[in-house]
Amino acid sequence: MSDSHIHNPDASGAVPLLRAHALFCERDDRVLFSGLDFDVQAGDLMQVQGSNGSGKTTLLRILCGLNGSYEGELYWRGVPIEEDREGFLASLLYLGHRVGVNKILTARENLRWSCALHSPVTDNDIETALARVGLAGYADVICRNMSAGQQQRVSLARLLLNPATLWVLDEPFTTLDVHGVRTLESLLAEHVLAGGAVLVTTHHPLAVPCTLRRLNLDTRGANNS
């Protein structure tokens, strides 16, 4: 496949937000994936699937620039990511599988710090976001005094405070109760229906009121539906 084809719009005429071409990665002399091609369009909710050890977390970290041990090409809005890394990172929100909170800080302090990296938010913004994820009244609670599920909700409140177009989420449903699961599913659907895009790894069967695409790494290539 030529580079000229990579830059072309898809059949619908839209240039993909994110395009991966011929990705190859191995770990400990074992190939995780090879010849991996896929596109992520505005409005896409893509679930990355695969058995344990198939490379789901590795793929997400590659896409976010956190793992350089791969071959292949990545494009953001039709341009190689390395040519516009600043623009790409400004459009990206990555939540890893570990809860991304500092446990010695309050929920408010955690969110104020993380949001300061892109745009400051008000106390009202933070309190509104926490209420939306089921943590009304918890803004000034130290995170080490919260349950694992509550700490996860603090991390997920970042989704409501960050203007990023592309969300890359690694096992975000871990530790959430039924209410938390439903809340997160609603947030994912709202984001893509508003023109954003989501890549998410989860073993949870997603119940969302929008089109769900799947990328199966067990095939060592794209299996979109």
Rosetta blueprint (number, residue, H / E / L):
1 M L
2 S L
3 D H
4 S H
5 H H
6 I H
7 H H
8 N L
9 P L
10 D L
11 A L
12 S L
13 G L
14 A L
15 V L
16 P L
17 L L
18 L E
19 R E
20 A E
21 H E
22 A E
23 L E
24 F E
25 C E
26 E E
27 R E
28 D L
29 D L
30 R E
31 V E
32 L E
33 F E
34 S E
35 G E
36 L E
37 D E
38 F E
39 D E
40 V E
41 Q L
42 A L
43 G L
44 D L
45 L E
46 M E
47 Q E
48 V E
49 Q E
50 G L
51 S L
52 N L
53 G L
54 S L
55 G L
56 K H
57 T H
58 T H
59 L H
60 L H
61 R H
62 I H
63 L H
64 C L
65 G L
66 L L
67 N L
68 G L
69 S L
70 Y L
71 E E
72 G E
73 E E
74 L E
75 Y E
76 W E
77 R L
78 G L
79 V E
80 P E
81 I H
82 E H
83 E H
84 D L
85 R H
86 E H
87 G H
88 F H
89 L H
90 A H
91 S L
92 L E
93 L E
94 Y E
95 L E
96 G L
97 H L
98 R L
99 V L
100 G L
101 V L
102 N L
103 K L
104 I L
105 L L
106 T E
107 A H
108 R H
109 E H
110 N H
111 L H
112 R H
113 W H
114 S H
115 C H
116 A H
117 L L
118 H L
119 S L
120 P L
121 V L
122 T L
123 D H
124 N H
125 D H
126 I H
127 E H
128 T H
129 A H
130 L H
131 A H
132 R H
133 V L
134 G L
135 L L
136 A L
137 G L
138 Y L
139 A L
140 D L
141 V L
142 I E
143 C H
144 R H
145 N H
146 M L
147 S L
148 A H
149 G H
150 Q H
151 Q H
152 Q H
153 R H
154 V H
155 S H
156 L H
157 A L
158 R H
159 L H
160 L H
161 L H
162 N L
163 P L
164 A L
165 T L
166 L E
167 W E
168 V E
169 L E
170 D E
171 E L
172 P L
173 F L
174 T L
175 T L
176 L L
177 D L
178 V H
179 H H
180 G H
181 V H
182 R H
183 T H
184 L H
185 E H
186 S H
187 L H
188 L H
189 A H
190 E H
191 H H
192 V H
193 L H
194 A L
195 G L
196 G L
197 A E
198 V E
199 L E
200 V E
201 T E
202 T L
203 H L
204 H L
205 P L
206 L L
207 A L
208 V L
209 P L
210 C L
211 T L
212 L E
213 R E
214 R E
215 L E
216 N E
217 L H
218 D H
219 T H
220 R L
221 G L
222 A L
223 N L
224 N L
225 S L
